Amino acid sequence: MTMELSHYIGAAIVLVIMTLGGLYSGRQINSSSDFTSGGRRAGSGIVAGTIIGTLVGGASTIGTAQLAFTEGFSAWWFTLGNGFGCLILGLFFAKPLYQSGHVTLPQMISAEYGRTAAMLSAVLTSLGSFLSIISQFLSGIALITALSSLGPVSATILVLLLMMAYVIFGGVWGTGIVGVLKALLMYLGVGLCGVLAVKLQGGVSAFRLALPEAVYFDLFSRGLIVNMGSVVSVVVGVVTGQVYIQAIIAAKTLKTSRQGAWISMLLIPLIGLAGIYVGMFMRIQAPGMDPVYALPVFVMSYLPPVLAGAVLATLLVTLVGSGAGMALGISAMVGQDLFKVYVAPNASDRKMLFVTRLVIFVVLVLSGVMTIGNLGSGILGWSFISMGLRGAVAFAPLAMALFLPGKVAKGYAYVAMAAGPILVFGGQWLLPSWFNPILIGVGGPVAIMLTGWARGRQNHNEIS
């Protein structure tokens, strides 16, 4: 399956639109503050665009269609969980985050538990975000190899170069402004694919006749505990994600930040639903195909060439933007919380901007190398584990720092942050397949922090 001239025309139209948005975004960057927090000038559309532009990537589109090909509606939990996470972010976390006076997650951790805790959180949460970038690389490789003669290594290099170009000159404004354009095109393109899949199949009821209902129309077909663990991993991953925190902080007002989170909450699950119907449709039409190609092949087979090219280009920009957004989040934490604190406390603004962009380069190169060693693995699997790992490290300490400041001794935070990844990876090896280790990876640190809070109250009462 190869692209024709009409496909390239459609793709070129989308890329021109994105390029113009990127050039405009680059004009908004005058300092490292603009690069990492948008100078607190972002409206609700930019906030939502930044969140959606990162969350709705290859995992939410190509990865969801891939899992729906074999599991049906159980694939919806990733985008549903993202929606729940945005709801919680807007309802409970937006206000303390916006009023914290800090730009990054480790800065908030440092203010409450000290610099050692901040360094620990920066390193471990960056690892979680790093794994998420791999899922975007896998999506990009699937898309490019399905439509061209390029091999996996060449496709990886191409995705790497595109991610660098996408974010390195735009920062938050690049992911936000282009994110708005991308979200509009994505919902038009993938949404059309979902509607078309239902129409071609003859309606929703026709899917029920063609596929086993117990597998494809059961949200819990992979198991209740497995799916609930997936939801928990995504929710805590959103709340503790650096790029989502930056989006909230970049807003003009608290009200604007909440509106952006709630817009994201409403829109993100819809893209997953469209991907599910495409995945199930391709299962019916081509049951022997590699599931990872479900969405790209549908686009090429059932859309007019110009429109297909536009949708494919949008998919590519989507996964590129999602991976680039994660790299931006890592660079902000490494630059602000490691380099400026431990290496060059008096670094100039220009030097900090250089370091931030250098970190993006290094992170993306390492992600590409890791991807080549894990070709063929499930896209959503990487996304679930990355968000769960990030939440296991930071969710409990962050929640306590924001809602119960000064109530938990810093030693408990150290133990909780170290215990999270140990419980996640240990559970992955030791627990049965029907149990999601994210549950103990997040629950363990929560229990540790609550114990610290209870001990603190007890000691206070004894002194009183």
C-alpha positions as CSV (number, residue, x, y, z in Angstrom):
1,M,0.0,0.0,0.0
2,T,1.6,3.2,-1.2
3,M,0.7,6.9,-1.3
4,E,-0.2,8.6,-4.6
5,L,0.1,12.2,-5.6
6,S,-3.4,13.0,-4.2
7,H,-2.4,11.7,-0.8
8,Y,0.7,13.9,-0.8
9,I,-1.4,16.9,-1.7
10,G,-3.7,16.3,1.3
11,A,-0.8,15.8,3.6
12,A,1.0,18.9,2.3
13,I,-2.1,21.0,3.1
14,V,-2.1,19.8,6.7
15,L,1.7,20.3,7.1
16,V,1.5,23.8,5.7
17,I,-1.2,24.7,8.3
18,M,0.9,23.1,11.1
19,T,4.0,24.9,9.9
20,L,2.3,28.3,10.0
21,G,1.1,27.6,13.5
22,G,4.6,26.6,14.5
23,L,6.1,29.7,13.1
24,Y,3.6,31.9,14.9
25,S,4.3,30.0,18.1
26,G,8.0,30.5,17.8
27,R,7.4,34.3,17.7
28,Q,5.9,34.0,21.2
29,I,9.1,32.7,22.7
30,N,11.2,35.5,24.3
31,S,12.5,33.8,27.4
32,S,12.7,30.4,29.1
33,S,9.6,31.4,31.1
34,D,7.7,31.6,27.8
35,F,9.2,28.3,26.7
36,T,8.1,26.4,29.8
37,S,5.0,28.1,31.1
38,G,3.8,30.3,28.2
39,G,4.3,33.5,30.2
40,R,0.8,32.9,31.8
41,R,-0.9,34.3,28.7
42,A,-2.7,31.1,27.5
43,G,-6.5,31.0,27.1
44,S,-8.6,28.0,27.6
45,G,-8.1,26.9,24.0
46,I,-4.3,26.9,24.4
47,V,-4.6,25.0,27.7
48,A,-6.9,22.4,26.2
49,G,-4.7,22.3,23.1
50,T,-1.6,21.6,25.1
51,I,-3.4,18.8,27.1
52,I,-5.1,17.2,24.2
53,G,-2.1,17.7,21.9
54,T,-0.1,15.5,24.3
55,L,-2.7,13.1,25.6
56,V,-4.2,12.4,22.1
57,G,-1.2,10.9,20.5
58,G,-0.4,7.6,18.8
59,A,-1.6,5.6,21.8
60,S,-5.1,7.3,21.8
61,T,-5.5,6.7,18.0
62,I,-3.3,4.0,16.4
63,G,-2.9,2.2,19.8
64,T,-6.6,2.3,20.6
65,A,-7.5,0.9,17.2
66,Q,-4.8,-1.8,17.6
67,L,-6.2,-3.0,21.0
68,A,-9.8,-2.7,19.8
69,F,-8.9,-5.1,16.9
70,T,-8.5,-7.9,19.5
71,E,-10.3,-6.6,22.6
72,G,-13.0,-4.3,21.5
73,F,-14.4,-1.7,23.9
74,S,-11.8,-2.7,26.6
75,A,-9.5,-0.4,24.5
76,W,-11.6,2.6,25.6
77,W,-10.1,2.7,29.1
78,F,-7.1,4.7,28.0
79,T,-9.0,7.7,26.6
80,L,-11.7,7.3,29.3
81,G,-9.1,7.4,32.0
82,N,-7.6,10.5,30.4
83,G,-11.0,12.1,30.6
84,F,-11.4,11.2,34.2
85,G,-7.9,12.5,34.9
86,C,-8.7,15.9,33.3
87,L,-11.9,16.0,35.4
88,I,-10.0,15.5,38.6
89,L,-7.2,17.9,37.4
90,G,-9.8,20.7,36.9
91,L,-12.0,20.0,39.9
92,F,-9.3,19.4,42.6
93,F,-5.8,20.1,41.5
94,A,-6.0,23.2,39.2
95,K,-6.4,25.7,42.1
96,P,-3.5,24.6,44.3
97,L,-1.3,24.0,41.2
98,Y,-2.1,27.4,39.8
99,Q,-1.5,29.2,43.1
100,S,1.6,27.3,44.1
101,G,4.0,29.8,42.5
102,H,6.0,26.9,41.0
103,V,6.5,25.8,37.4
104,T,7.5,22.2,37.8
105,L,6.4,19.2,39.9
106,P,9.8,18.8,41.6
107,Q,9.7,22.5,42.6
108,M,6.5,21.7,44.5
109,I,8.0,18.6,46.0
110,S,11.1,20.5,47.0
111,A,9.1,23.3,48.8
112,E,7.4,20.6,50.9
113,Y,9.9,17.8,51.4
114,G,13.3,19.3,50.5
115,R,15.8,19.2,47.6
116,T,16.6,15.5,47.9
117,A,13.0,14.6,47.4
118,A,12.8,16.9,44.5
119,M,15.7,15.3,42.8
120,L,14.2,11.8,43.4
121,S,10.9,12.8,41.9
122,A,12.5,14.5,38.9
123,V,14.5,11.4,38.0
124,L,11.8,8.8,38.6
125,T,8.9,10.8,37.0
126,S,11.1,11.6,34.0
127,L,11.6,7.8,33.5
128,G,7.8,7.4,33.3
129,S,7.5,10.1,30.7
130,F,10.4,8.6,28.8
131,L,8.5,5.3,28.4
132,S,5.5,7.2,27.1
133,I,7.6,8.7,24.3
134,I,8.5,5.1,23.2
135,S,4.8,4.4,22.6
136,Q,4.6,7.4,20.2
137,F,7.7,6.2,18.4
138,L,6.1,2.8,18.0
139,S,2.9,4.4,16.6
140,G,5.0,6.5,14.2
141,I,6.9,3.4,12.9
142,A,3.7,1.6,12.3
143,L,2.2,4.5,10.4
144,I,5.3,5.1,8.2
145,T,6.1,1.5,7.5
146,A,2.5,0.8,6.5
147,L,2.5,3.6,3.9
148,S,6.1,3.5,2.5
149,S,9.0,1.3,1.8
150,L,11.0,2.6,4.7
151,G,12.2,0.1,7.3
152,P,11.8,0.4,11.1
153,V,15.2,2.0,11.7
154,S,14.7,4.6,8.9
155,A,11.1,5.3,10.2
156,T,12.5,5.8,13.7
157,I,15.0,8.4,12.5
158,L,12.3,10.2,10.6
159,V,10.0,10.3,13.7
160,L,12.9,11.5,15.8
161,L,13.7,14.4,13.5
162,L,10.0,15.4,13.3
163,M,9.6,15.4,17.1
164,M,12.7,17.7,17.4
165,A,11.4,20.1,14.9
166,Y,7.9,20.2,16.4
167,V,8.8,21.3,19.9
168,I,12.3,22.6,20.0
169,F,11.4,26.0,18.6
170,G,8.1,26.4,20.3
171,G,8.0,25.0,23.8
172,V,4.5,25.3,25.4
173,W,3.4,27.7,22.7
174,G,4.4,25.1,20.1
175,T,2.5,22.3,21.7
176,G,-0.4,24.5,22.6
177,I,-1.1,26.5,19.4
178,V,-0.3,23.7,17.1
179,G,-2.2,21.5,19.5
180,V,-5.4,23.4,18.9
181,L,-5.0,23.1,15.1
182,K,-4.1,19.5,15.5
183,A,-7.0,18.7,17.7
184,L,-9.4,20.3,15.2
185,L,-8.0,18.3,12.3
186,M,-7.8,15.1,14.4
187,Y,-11.3,15.2,15.5
188,L,-12.5,15.9,12.0
189,G,-10.3,13.1,10.5
190,V,-10.5,10.3,13.0
191,G,-14.0,11.2,14.0
192,L,-15.0,10.8,10.3
193,C,-13.3,7.4,10.2
194,G,-15.3,6.3,13.2
195,V,-18.6,7.4,11.7
196,L,-17.7,5.9,8.4
197,A,-16.7,2.6,10.0
198,V,-20.1,2.4,11.6
199,K,-21.9,3.3,8.4
200,L,-20.0,0.8,6.3
201,Q,-20.7,-2.0,8.7
202,G,-24.4,-1.1,8.7
203,G,-24.8,0.4,12.1
204,V,-23.7,-0.4,15.7
205,S,-26.0,-3.5,15.8
206,A,-24.1,-5.0,12.9
207,F,-20.9,-5.0,14.9
208,R,-22.7,-7.0,17.6
209,L,-23.8,-9.6,15.1
210,A,-20.3,-9.9,13.5
211,L,-18.2,-10.0,16.7
212,P,-18.4,-12.0,20.0
213,E,-20.3,-9.6,22.3
214,A,-18.7,-11.0,25.5
215,V,-15.3,-10.0,24.2
216,Y,-15.8,-6.9,22.0
217,F,-18.6,-5.1,23.9
218,D,-17.5,-5.7,27.5
219,L,-15.5,-2.8,29.0
220,F,-14.0,-5.3,31.4
221,S,-13.2,-8.1,29.0
222,R,-9.5,-8.0,30.0
223,G,-10.6,-8.4,33.7
224,L,-12.0,-6.0,36.2
225,I,-8.8,-5.6,38.2
226,V,-6.7,-5.2,35.1
227,N,-8.9,-2.5,33.7
228,M,-9.4,-0.6,36.9
229,G,-5.6,-0.6,37.3
230,S,-5.4,0.9,33.8
231,V,-7.8,3.7,34.8
232,V,-5.9,4.4,38.0
233,S,-2.6,4.6,36.1
234,V,-3.9,7.0,33.5
235,V,-5.7,9.3,36.1
236,V,-2.6,9.6,38.4
237,G,-0.5,10.0,35.3
238,V,-2.5,13.0,34.1
239,V,-2.5,14.6,37.5
240,T,1.3,14.3,37.9
241,G,2.3,14.9,34.3
242,Q,4.7,17.8,33.9
243,V,3.2,19.0,30.6
244,Y,-0.3,19.0,32.0
245,I,0.9,20.9,35.1
246,Q,2.6,23.4,32.8
247,A,-0.7,23.8,30.8
248,I,-2.6,24.6,34.0
249,I,0.1,27.1,35.1
250,A,0.3,28.7,31.7
251,A,-3.4,29.9,31.8
252,K,-4.3,33.5,32.2
253,T,-6.5,32.8,35.2
254,L,-7.6,29.9,37.4
255,K,-11.0,29.8,35.7
256,T,-9.3,29.6,32.3
257,S,-7.1,26.7,33.5
258,R,-10.1,24.8,34.7
259,Q,-12.0,25.4,31.5
260,G,-9.1,24.0,29.5
261,A,-9.0,20.9,31.6
262,W,-12.8,20.3,31.3
263,I,-12.7,20.9,27.5
264,S,-10.1,18.1,27.4
265,M,-12.2,15.9,29.6
266,L,-15.2,16.1,27.2
267,L,-13.2,15.7,24.0
268,I,-10.6,13.0,24.7
269,P,-12.9,10.0,25.2
270,L,-14.6,10.7,21.8
271,I,-11.4,10.1,19.8
272,G,-11.0,6.7,21.6
273,L,-14.5,5.7,20.6
274,A,-13.8,6.5,17.0
275,G,-10.6,4.4,17.1
276,I,-12.5,1.5,18.7
277,Y,-15.0,1.3,15.8
278,V,-12.3,1.5,13.2
279,G,-10.4,-1.3,15.0
280,M,-13.4,-3.6,15.2
281,F,-14.4,-2.8,11.6
282,M,-10.9,-3.9,10.4
283,R,-11.1,-7.0,12.5
284,I,-14.3,-8.0,10.6
285,Q,-12.9,-7.0,7.2
286,A,-9.3,-8.3,7.5
287,P,-9.0,-10.6,10.6
288,G,-5.5,-11.8,9.6
289,M,-3.9,-8.3,9.4
290,D,-1.4,-7.0,12.0
291,P,-3.6,-5.1,14.5
292,V,-1.2,-2.1,14.6
293,Y,-2.0,-1.2,11.0
294,A,-5.8,-1.1,11.6
295,L,-6.2,2.7,11.5
296,P,-3.7,3.5,8.8
297,V,-5.0,0.8,6.5
298,F,-8.6,2.0,7.1
299,V,-7.7,5.5,6.2
300,M,-5.9,4.5,3.0
301,S,-8.7,2.0,1.9
302,Y,-11.9,3.9,2.7
303,L,-11.2,7.6,2.5
304,P,-10.8,9.7,-0.7
305,P,-7.1,10.2,-1.5
306,V,-6.8,13.9,-0.6
307,L,-8.7,13.4,2.6
308,A,-6.7,10.3,3.4
309,G,-3.5,12.1,3.0
310,A,-4.7,14.9,5.3
311,V,-5.8,12.4,8.0
312,L,-2.5,10.5,7.8
313,A,-0.5,13.7,8.1
314,T,-2.6,14.7,11.1
315,L,-2.0,11.3,12.7
316,L,1.7,11.7,12.2
317,V,1.7,15.2,13.6
318,T,-0.5,13.9,16.5
319,L,1.9,11.3,17.6
320,V,4.9,13.5,17.0
321,G,3.3,16.3,19.1
322,S,2.5,13.9,21.9
323,G,6.0,12.6,22.1
324,A,7.5,16.0,21.8
325,G,5.2,17.3,24.6
326,M,6.5,14.6,26.9
327,A,10.1,15.5,26.0
328,L,9.2,19.1,26.8
329,G,8.0,18.1,30.3
330,I,11.2,16.1,31.0
331,S,13.3,19.0,29.8
332,A,11.6,21.5,32.1
333,M,12.2,19.3,35.2
334,V,15.8,18.4,34.3
335,G,16.6,22.0,33.5
336,Q,14.8,23.8,36.3
337,D,15.2,21.2,39.1
338,L,18.5,19.5,38.4
339,F,20.7,21.7,36.3
340,K,19.7,25.1,37.8
341,V,19.7,23.7,41.4
342,Y,22.8,21.5,41.4
343,V,24.9,22.6,38.4
344,A,24.5,26.3,37.6
345,P,22.3,28.1,40.1
346,N,23.2,31.5,38.5
347,A,22.7,30.4,34.9
348,S,21.4,33.1,32.5
349,D,18.0,32.9,30.9
350,R,19.6,32.2,27.6
351,K,21.7,29.4,28.9
352,M,18.6,27.8,30.5
353,L,16.8,27.9,27.2
354,F,19.8,26.2,25.6
355,V,19.9,23.5,28.3
356,T,16.1,22.9,28.0
357,R,16.5,22.3,24.2
358,L,19.5,20.2,24.7
359,V,17.7,17.9,27.1
360,I,14.9,17.5,24.5
361,F,17.4,16.4,22.0
362,V,19.0,13.8,24.3
363,V,15.7,12.4,25.5
364,L,14.4,11.9,22.0
365,V,17.5,10.2,20.8
366,L,17.5,7.8,23.7
367,S,13.8,7.1,23.2
368,G,14.5,6.3,19.5
369,V,17.2,3.8,20.5
370,M,15.0,2.1,23.0
371,T,12.2,1.9,20.5
372,I,14.3,0.0,18.0
373,G,15.0,-2.6,20.7
374,N,11.3,-3.1,21.4
375,L,9.7,-3.2,17.9
376,G,6.4,-5.1,17.8
377,S,5.3,-4.5,21.4
378,G,1.9,-3.2,22.3
379,I,1.5,0.6,22.1
380,L,-1.0,1.1,24.9
381,G,1.0,-1.2,27.2
382,W,3.8,1.4,27.2
383,S,1.4,4.2,27.8
384,F,-0.3,2.5,30.7
385,I,2.9,1.6,32.5
386,S,4.5,5.0,31.9
387,M,1.6,6.9,33.3
388,G,1.3,4.5,36.2
389,L,5.0,4.7,37.0
390,R,4.8,8.5,37.1
391,G,1.8,8.4,39.3
392,A,3.3,5.8,41.6
393,V,6.2,8.1,42.3
394,A,4.6,11.5,42.6
395,F,0.8,11.2,43.2
396,A,0.7,10.7,46.9
397,P,3.5,13.1,47.8
398,L,2.1,15.8,45.5
399,A,-1.5,15.4,46.9
400,M,-0.2,15.7,50.4
401,A,1.9,18.7,49.5
402,L,-1.0,20.5,47.9
403,F,-3.9,19.6,50.3
404,L,-2.2,18.9,53.6
405,P,1.0,21.0,53.6
406,G,3.3,20.6,56.5
407,K,1.4,17.6,57.8
408,V,3.8,14.8,56.7
409,A,7.5,14.4,57.6
410,K,9.8,14.4,54.6
411,G,11.1,10.9,55.4
412,Y,7.7,9.4,54.5
413,A,7.9,11.1,51.1
414,Y,11.3,9.6,50.4
415,V,10.0,6.1,51.2
416,A,6.8,6.6,49.3
417,M,8.6,7.8,46.1
418,A,11.1,5.0,46.2
419,A,8.5,2.3,47.0
420,G,6.2,3.2,44.1
421,P,8.5,2.0,41.2
422,I,9.6,-1.0,43.3
423,L,6.0,-2.1,43.8
424,V,5.1,-1.6,40.1
425,F,8.1,-3.5,38.7
426,G,8.1,-6.1,41.4
427,G,4.4,-6.7,40.9
428,Q,4.9,-7.0,37.2
429,W,7.2,-10.0,37.8
430,L,5.6,-11.6,40.9
431,L,1.8,-11.0,40.7
432,P,-0.6,-13.1,38.6
433,S,-1.6,-11.7,35.2
434,W,-5.1,-10.9,36.3
435,F,-3.8,-8.4,38.9
436,N,-2.6,-5.0,37.7
437,P,0.5,-4.0,39.6
438,I,-0.3,-0.3,39.2
439,L,-2.9,-0.7,42.0
440,I,-0.3,-1.6,44.6
441,G,2.3,0.8,43.0
442,V,-0.1,3.7,43.6
443,G,-1.8,2.4,46.7
444,G,1.4,1.6,48.6
445,P,2.7,5.2,48.5
446,V,-0.7,6.5,49.4
447,A,-0.8,4.2,52.5
448,I,2.7,5.4,53.4
449,M,1.8,9.0,53.2
450,L,-1.4,8.5,55.1
451,T,0.6,6.7,57.8
452,G,2.9,9.7,58.0
453,W,0.0,12.1,58.3
454,A,-1.6,10.0,61.0
455,R,1.6,9.8,63.0
456,G,2.0,13.5,62.7
457,R,-1.4,14.1,64.1
458,Q,-0.8,11.6,66.9
459,N,2.5,13.4,67.8
460,H,0.8,16.8,67.7
461,N,-2.0,15.6,70.0
462,E,0.5,14.1,72.5
463,I,2.4,17.4,72.6
464,S,-0.8,19.3,73.1
